[in-house]
Amino acid sequence: MKRIAYFDNAKGILILFIILAHVLSLCSKYYNYSDDFFKFASLFMLQCFFFISAYFSNKSKTPRKKRVKSLLKTYLIWQTIITIYYAFVLNIIDFNLNYLNPRYTLWFLVTMIFYNLLEIILEKSTYKIMIPLSIVLGLLAGFIPIIGKTLSLSRTFVFFPFYVLGYSAKDLDILSKITTKKVKIITIILSIIILILILNYNGILSIKILKGKYSYFDIDSINIFLAALQRLLFYAISIIVSIAFFNLVPKKESILTTLGRNTLYIYLTQGMILKTFVTEKILLDNRLVGTLLLFICAFLLTILFTKIILKFQKMKKYRMEVANG
């Protein structure tokens, strides 16, 4: 499928937000950071990633079986690598190859495996059914205490509506409808108002709601229905802010385009790199300079490792082609 600069630019911006969000989150205790940036980024960051992934998956020429196999293989390899690294190099966990509980950022791969499998249902149904159904499932999942971090089930249900929207986007012509001048102005104004409210009133959306990996009982054991209402509000706000984001993404090719083409391995490696810096306390005392340097180092190292991985894959593919004649 021909690449579109607009979507690569979007992914490039999103991966930068993800790295920065993880930098600030991991350094929160060391530098005494608040969770304000995470709150802001959580309103659109992963939602837009899932939307874009589904958008291209809908018309993908790659067989679903092959896609699922590739995602599963990638997950098993990286879960093993990260577990070994955390256990024997950083010494921050006991060695346990538990493939049912994804390490740190690897939940994204598990969720994507489920979404690719769920496309079987999406193909046989219509957006009129699946969009409201996905929202209902996301809301109901919170009432089941056992749905949580295991196999990334909670996040799979919580973010499913955004995947369904992305999967339905071409048929509904969503992008052309949400990127008009009028919609752009309205959603940007609303996003600014939402941001101000959320940053000033903690009770509107809790961090646990934003992370999507907790049941309502973990969020508010006294009033689980209030937590359910918060999740519904989370959906509404995320849609508004995500639309504003898509209206601000540049359409012309740039350095963001190149960055957006290789976000998977950047995403997979940045967690290990950041954990290393924070665990080994390779941080400057100056908060601003230390944070900036950590972000730059993490970004450059992820780019380096991504290039090495892609080079290795290219060489492996070439050898296979030679071997097969």
Protein Blocks (a to p, Z undefined) as FASTA:
>chain_A
ZZdfklmmmmmmmmmmmmmmmmmmmmmmmnopafklmmmmmmmmmmmmmmmmmmmmmmpc
bdfklmmmmmmmmmmmmmmmmmmmmmmmnopaccdddfklcghjlmmmmmmmmmmmmmmm
mmmmcfklmmmmmmmmmmmmmmpmklcfeoolmmmmmmmmmmmmmmmmmmnommmmmmcf
klmmmmmmmmmmmmmmmmmmmklpgfklmnopacfklmommlmmlmmmmmmmmmmmmmmm
mmmmmmmpcfbdcfklmmmmmmmmmmmmmmmmmmmmmmnopacfblklmmmmmmmmmmmm
mmmmmmmmmmmmmmmmmmmmmmnZZ
